[in-house]
Amino acid sequence: MGKVAAAIKVMPNSPEIDLDDLQERLEASLPEGAKINGVEREDVAFGLIALIPTVIVPDGSGGTEAVEDSFADVDGVESVDVENVGRI
């Protein structure tokens, strides 16, 4: 079984969110078998900055759905959107 790399855009619910803390909470929420392989930050608007972690998950049923669900449950997250997915 291969692996999948997915860039997932995570929008915080406020510009006042501590992005380093949010990043740590995202990493802690990952389901078993998934790992973050780098995080980019993207200016959105009015001081709001999105985190875009690249997550590596096993290529199996469900794909990135478990990661998306775990990220959405993290306190301070407004929305989660998959930006790009590819096999590695």
Backbone as numpy.savetxt, mean C-alpha at the origin, in Angstrom:
# Nx Ny Nz CAx CAy CAz Cx Cy Cz
5.18 -21.50 -8.14 4.34 -20.33 -8.14 5.23 -19.09 -8.14
4.89 -18.11 -8.99 5.66 -16.88 -9.09 5.22 -15.85 -8.07
5.70 -14.65 -8.30 5.35 -13.54 -7.42 4.83 -12.39 -8.26
4.06 -11.53 -7.61 3.48 -10.36 -8.25 3.95 -9.12 -7.49
4.33 -8.08 -8.26 4.66 -6.78 -7.66 3.52 -5.82 -8.00
3.01 -5.15 -6.99 1.91 -4.21 -7.18 2.23 -2.88 -6.53
2.07 -1.80 -7.29 2.18 -0.45 -6.73 0.78 -0.05 -6.28
0.64 0.21 -4.99 -0.68 0.49 -4.40 -0.67 1.90 -3.82
-1.55 2.75 -4.35 -1.63 4.14 -3.88 -2.51 4.21 -2.64
-1.93 4.68 -1.56 -2.63 4.81 -0.28 -2.79 6.30 0.04
-4.06 6.74 0.08 -4.34 8.14 0.38 -4.66 8.29 1.87
-3.89 9.14 2.58 -4.23 9.41 3.98 -5.49 10.28 4.04
-6.17 10.24 5.18 -7.42 11.00 5.29 -7.20 12.46 5.69
-5.93 12.86 5.87 -5.65 14.24 6.26 -4.20 14.58 5.92
-3.92 15.84 5.56 -2.53 16.24 5.32 -1.69 16.25 6.60
-2.35 16.21 7.77 -1.63 16.25 9.04 -1.12 14.87 9.47
-1.45 13.82 8.75 -1.01 12.46 9.11 0.51 12.37 9.04
1.11 11.75 10.04 2.54 11.48 10.05 2.79 10.32 9.08
3.40 10.62 7.93 3.56 9.61 6.87 4.50 8.48 7.27
5.52 8.79 8.08 6.43 7.73 8.53 5.68 6.74 9.42
4.85 7.26 10.31 4.05 6.41 11.19 3.04 5.60 10.37
2.40 6.24 9.39 1.44 5.54 8.54 2.13 4.42 7.77
3.32 4.69 7.27 4.08 3.67 6.54 4.38 2.47 7.44
4.77 2.71 8.68 5.04 1.62 9.62 3.78 0.80 9.89
2.64 1.49 10.03 1.38 0.77 10.28 0.96 -0.05 9.06
1.22 0.45 7.87 0.93 -0.33 6.65 1.77 -1.60 6.61
3.07 -1.45 6.91 3.97 -2.62 6.92 3.51 -3.65 7.95
3.08 -3.17 9.12 2.65 -4.07 10.18 1.35 -4.79 9.83
0.55 -4.20 8.94 -0.75 -4.78 8.61 -0.69 -5.83 7.50
0.46 -5.99 6.87 0.57 -6.89 5.72 0.19 -8.33 6.07
-0.55 -8.98 5.17 -0.86 -10.40 5.40 0.39 -11.25 5.22
0.34 -12.46 5.75 1.48 -13.38 5.66 1.85 -13.62 4.19
3.15 -13.60 3.91 3.65 -13.85 2.56 3.85 -12.60 1.73
3.36 -11.45 2.21 3.50 -10.19 1.47 4.59 -9.35 2.12
5.29 -8.57 1.31 6.29 -7.65 1.85 6.36 -6.40 1.00
6.76 -5.31 1.62 6.92 -4.03 0.92 8.35 -3.93 0.41
8.47 -3.60 -0.87 9.78 -3.48 -1.50 9.98 -2.04 -1.98
9.88 -1.10 -1.06 10.07 0.31 -1.39 8.76 1.09 -1.34
8.87 2.36 -0.95 7.70 3.24 -0.86 8.04 4.58 -1.48
7.18 5.03 -2.39 7.33 6.36 -2.97 6.28 7.28 -2.36
6.53 8.57 -2.47 5.56 9.56 -1.99 5.20 10.46 -3.16
3.91 10.74 -3.28 3.42 11.55 -4.39 2.59 12.71 -3.87
3.00 13.93 -4.24 2.21 15.12 -3.89 0.90 15.06 -4.64
-0.20 15.22 -3.92 -1.52 15.15 -4.54 -2.07 16.57 -4.71
-2.39 17.23 -3.60 -2.91 18.60 -3.65 -3.04 19.14 -2.24
-2.86 20.45 -2.10 -3.08 21.15 -0.84 -2.36 20.51 0.34
-1.13 20.07 0.12 -0.33 19.48 1.20 -0.57 18.00 1.42
-1.51 17.41 0.71 -1.79 15.99 0.86 -0.78 15.18 0.05
-0.19 14.20 0.70 0.83 13.35 0.06 0.38 11.90 0.17
0.36 11.21 -0.97 -0.01 9.80 -1.00 1.23 8.94 -0.86
1.08 7.80 -0.20 2.14 6.79 -0.15 1.85 5.76 -1.23
2.91 5.35 -1.94 2.75 4.33 -2.97 3.76 3.22 -2.71
3.39 2.27 -1.83 4.28 1.14 -1.59 4.21 0.14 -2.74
5.37 -0.44 -3.07 5.40 -1.56 -4.01 5.40 -2.82 -3.16
4.34 -3.61 -3.31 4.14 -4.79 -2.48 4.39 -6.04 -3.32
5.16 -6.97 -2.76 5.42 -8.26 -3.41 4.54 -9.30 -2.72
3.72 -9.99 -3.53 2.82 -11.04 -3.00 2.97 -12.29 -3.85
2.70 -13.46 -3.27 2.72 -14.69 -4.06 1.62 -14.64 -5.13
1.93 -15.18 -6.30 0.97 -15.22 -7.40 -0.01 -16.36 -7.16
-1.16 -16.03 -6.61 -2.17 -17.05 -6.31 -3.54 -16.44 -6.37
-4.50 -17.18 -5.94 -5.87 -16.67 -5.98 -6.01 -15.47 -5.06
-6.74 -14.48 -5.53 -6.95 -13.28 -4.72 -5.99 -12.15 -5.06
-4.83 -12.47 -5.59 -3.87 -11.44 -5.99 -3.56 -10.48 -4.86
-3.82 -9.20 -5.08 -3.50 -8.16 -4.11 -4.67 -7.84 -3.18
-5.77 -8.57 -3.31 -6.98 -8.24 -2.55 -6.75 -8.24 -1.04
-6.01 -9.21 -0.52 -5.75 -9.28 0.92 -4.94 -8.07 1.39
-3.98 -7.64 0.57 -3.17 -6.47 0.92 -4.03 -5.22 0.89
-4.85 -5.07 -0.15 -5.74 -3.91 -0.24 -6.66 -3.83 0.97
-7.23 -4.96 1.35 -8.13 -4.98 2.51 -7.41 -4.62 3.80
-6.19 -5.14 3.98 -5.45 -4.84 5.21 -5.04 -3.37 5.26
-4.63 -2.80 4.11 -4.28 -1.38 4.06 -5.51 -0.51 4.35
-6.67 -0.88 3.82 -7.89 -0.10 4.01 -8.32 -0.07 5.48
-7.95 -1.10 6.24 -8.32 -1.17 7.65 -7.39 -0.38 8.57
-6.28 0.14 8.04 -5.32 0.90 8.85 -5.91 2.27 9.18
-5.80 2.67 10.44 -6.30 3.97 10.89 -5.57 5.09 10.15
-6.33 6.04 9.61 -5.75 7.18 8.91 -5.73 7.02 7.39
-6.19 5.87 6.89 -6.22 5.63 5.44 -7.60 5.99 4.90
-7.62 6.86 3.91 -8.87 7.28 3.25 -9.25 6.32 2.14
-8.26 5.98 1.27 -8.56 5.08 0.15 -7.31 4.32 -0.27
-7.55 3.19 -0.96 -6.47 2.32 -1.44 -6.80 1.96 -2.88
-5.87 2.22 -3.78 -6.07 1.91 -5.20 -4.82 1.26 -5.78
-5.01 0.18 -6.53 -3.88 -0.47 -7.19 -3.54 0.35 -8.43
-2.29 0.79 -8.52 -1.84 1.61 -9.64 -1.27 0.76 -10.78
-0.53 -0.29 -10.41 0.17 -1.09 -11.40 0.46 -2.47 -10.82
0.31 -3.50 -11.66 0.58 -4.87 -11.23 1.38 -5.56 -12.32
2.38 -6.33 -11.89 3.16 -7.10 -12.85 3.76 -8.33 -12.21
4.00 -9.35 -13.01 4.63 -10.57 -12.49 6.14 -10.38 -12.46
6.76 -11.00 -11.46 8.23 -10.95 -11.37 8.78 -12.35 -11.25
